[in-house]
Structure formats: C-alpha cells, structure tokens
Amino acid sequence: MSEQHPPLVLIAGPTAVGKTAVGIHIARALGGEIVSADSRQVYKGMDIGTAKPAQEELIQVRHHLVDIINPDVWLSLADFQAGAYAAIDQILAAGKLPLLVGGTGQYVKAVIEGWGIPHVPPHPALRADLETFADIYGATALHAWLAKVDPAAGQSIDWRNVRRVVRALEVYLISGQPISVLQTRRPRPYRILQIGLTRDRQSLYQRVDARIEQMIDCGLVEEVERLVKAGYGWDLPSMSSLGYSEIGAYLRGECSLDDAVARIKHDTRVFIRKQYNWFRLEDPRMVWFDLERESPDMVLGVVRCWLEAENQSGGKQACN
C-alpha cells in the first residue's frame, strides 16, 4: 500500500446485481468495513423496501451510514459526502480496508471525485420567487441574472434547465458565493480501485422480479403501513422513493396490489438503466466483473493483488 495514498475500494453497480454479497465477501477476507453508498438505506425502519443488509450480515461486517436518520430527516449530498469521508478515515485509522459499496451514482461520484458541494439547504420561498421570476420574465432573463453574478455557472448551465439555474442563484443569494466556486472538485488523497459489477440484462431483471416478490412475502406492505402509522407522510422524499411510492398507491386504494408490484418492477428497470448511465461499462477507470461468469472470489483476487502491488496500475491486467 502507498503510505501517501491509503486505499479505498469502490464496489458499484445496478440494483440486485449482488453488491452486498461481494462487498461482505471481500471485507471478511481482507479485514474491511463497508461504507454504504445507498441513498435509502440511511433511513431507520425502511428495511425491506431498501434491500438493507440482513442483521447477520451487519454483524459479520461493520457497515457505516446504514440506519442513521429517521425517514423525515433530510440528508443532503454534502451531508452524505462528509459522513462518508469521516467513516473512511475512521476505518483507515483502525488499520482496516474501507469499501464504498452502493448503487447511488451521485453518492459514489461525490466521494471518489471529491465534488465540491454547497452546504446550502433548499429554501422553498426563495425558490418559488425565482421560479415566479422565470414565469414572468422568461427563462432567458433568469439565466442572464445568473450569468451576471456567476459567469462560469452561466456558461456551464443551459438556460432551459430552469431547475439548475434556480439552484445556482439560490446558492449565490444565500451564501454570497458563486456556485461555480463552491463546486470546485477537491479529490481526497485515496488510492482508489473502482470495481463495477454487472450481469446479463435479462438475468438482472429476473433477479429484480424475484427480489420484489420476496419483499412482498417478507412484509413490505406491512412495513409501509407501520411507517404511515408512525406519522411519516407520503410527501416525504423517503416515502415517495422506489417501492414505497407504489405500495402507498395500493394502501390509498388507488390500485390493486398486483398493479403496485408490477409498477415496482417496471420502475426498478427504469432505475437500473439510469444506474448504468452513472456507471458506464466503457469507463476505463472501472474494472468490470460479470457475475454471470465471474465469481466473488475472482473479484477478491483482483482486490488482493491490487493491495499488494507496488505499482498503482491496478485492474485485471496487472493481476493476471
């Protein structure tokens, strides 16, 4: 291992591909701990619908950033990034291997690329005023305002993307600093091995269907009912997420359970396609494993070789 750049192993990929199992396999073999990069597993009480690791898995390997907030708490990307860095540094200080495991693209990229993220929470009233400005004077006028106070952001943000223009102006008006300055990337000094897991698309969809059926059998409907009885409203981001939104429609009498399950399966396929846009198969920085043909032990072998190698080239080729 490089003394100047401590190691960090990323294990990413789409929903239901097998990230949890591979991460736990590697962590147990190499003395590692897992930092979850899943935007929904942070919520307490949302276990079944988020495919959270089972209790025995959480006992086998320590997981960070799982079950850390209630469903009505807003966790910003900046909050997650800060928590992930703190967990990674804590794991390294204990002499263990940190593994960043998850499929939330923004979370993963924010950590490994060192995104600069404005610590400015949403301001609904200000957003409404800016959107009203755009409605009255036009999106081009709103964009011209942004270009005047933050030329770099004005150049990089399309005037037609009103949501991003509003956010950039919101950050500037609240913080007094241009969002283009606050978003400067500052990668942390980690030596990162980026592993991507994939499967044949049809096989992956079959795994998704089986997982969703299992969620129903394990009590997903009852889990959502408990959350509602606990006072968590349907308008919360957590409750409007994949799986919970569709079951919510069923519980409100808007559709049958069969229709809700079919919708979860459909929406999960759409989500998987979005995940593949975040983690591209042609990305040369990623070392891809097709779990239809390559075993978790093969992934472990590459990680082990990478850790032991004196050079930093990494990848399958360096370990063959």
PyMOL commands that set and color helices and strands:
alter all, ss='L'
color gray80, all
select helices_A, chain A and resi 19-30+55-60+77-93+105-112+124-137+139-149+151-156+162-175+179-182+201-218+220-229+244-251+257-278+296-308+315-319
alter helices_A, ss='H'
color red, helices_A
select strands_A, chain A and resi 7-12+32-36+63-64+97-102+191-198+286-290
alter strands_A, ss='S'
color yellow, strands_A
deselect
rebuild
show_as cartoon
